[in-house]
C-alpha cells in the first residue's frame, strides 16, 4: 500500500487532491471536476474493474471524462490494482 500511496501522491494528487476529494491544484483547469473518492455513496456504485479500466485506459474508456488520462504506459497492471485499493481507502464509512 505504501507504493500505491507514493504513486497516488506523485501522479494522482494533482487532480484528485491529497485527501481524494477531487480538489487538487490542477482540478480547476479541467472541464470535469475530478472524482471525489470520499463520496462513499458514489464510490460504492463503481466497480473495481471500472476503476482499473479508467486508470489504465483513461476515463473515456468507461464513459467518464476524457480529462482522466490513460496510465497504461505508466503503471503495470498490479500497480493499477494497488492504486484501486488505495483509492478505495479514501471512503471511510
Secondary structure, DSSP 8 states (H G I E B T S, - for coil): -HHHHHHIIIIIHHHH-TTSSS--TTGGGSSS----TT-HHHHTTS-HHHHHHHHHH-GGGGTS-TTS---TTTS-HHHHHHHHHHHHTT---
